Amino acid sequence: MLSAMDSYCTPPRMRTTSGPKKKAKAPPLRFVRACEATVCDENAADYDRLMCGFFLILTWVSARSSDLLNASPRTLELVPGHLFGVTDRTKNNRGGLRWACPHVALEAQHDGWLDKWYAIYARKFKELYSHLQEDDLLKEMDRDYLFDELASSPAPNQDWVPIRGTPMTTSTLSIIYKHFLQKFRCY
């Protein structure tokens, strides 16, 4: 009787009917290896290489995808052994969350994936915003997201078209993740 009364008196948003929260599954090792290979493949589309590298960073930083999507491009710093960044806002934190991605690879031949990813990101960012004057480009680097939203769903073997100035959503990132899971036959 008391639990029924408690349930009645507790506002709906405060009721917890689900059990303990489930942790997200780690990506399959096959997926991690395929992402490493894609980032290192000079013939792969740049956006495929960027997104595969981002999934590797997510894996090694062990962070929420939404948290790393909210990292500022200006905070990215590649040093020997690590990529450092700062996320301006997270689900649980309004201040800056510092993170570091170690330079690790499952396959020895893919050891340079982090350096390659960083170089592609810097080049594509400059290309995407090449129309801006230097002061405006510096302002754009201060934004609080890494990737622009896509104009359409990814098509096989094509570079994807971003919408400048619009942050990528986690639902788009989820679609891209599923795209690569299928592409690498990891489903």
Disulfide bonds with the S-S distance in Angstrom:
none
